[in-house]
């Protein structure tokens, strides 16, 4: 068989049978799959970020409540020390721990 006939048959099959259209469609399908995969990834990351933001907000509220409670307790300690002094007694030494987080 002549090589020219084989090449002509392949070209005819590709053009006549929609081979080029199939190639372009396959390429577009791959792009569409890539786009869908990226969209799913972005959606999952957005959901994760939202959950983490909620958790950070909750933890910040807990830290603020703790700080308020610490301030209240320190004020109560100062009042008790003043009361002890008013009774003519010497209050015990007070050791304050400094919290570097703040």
Order of alpha helices (4+ residues) and beta strands (2+ residues): alpha-alpha
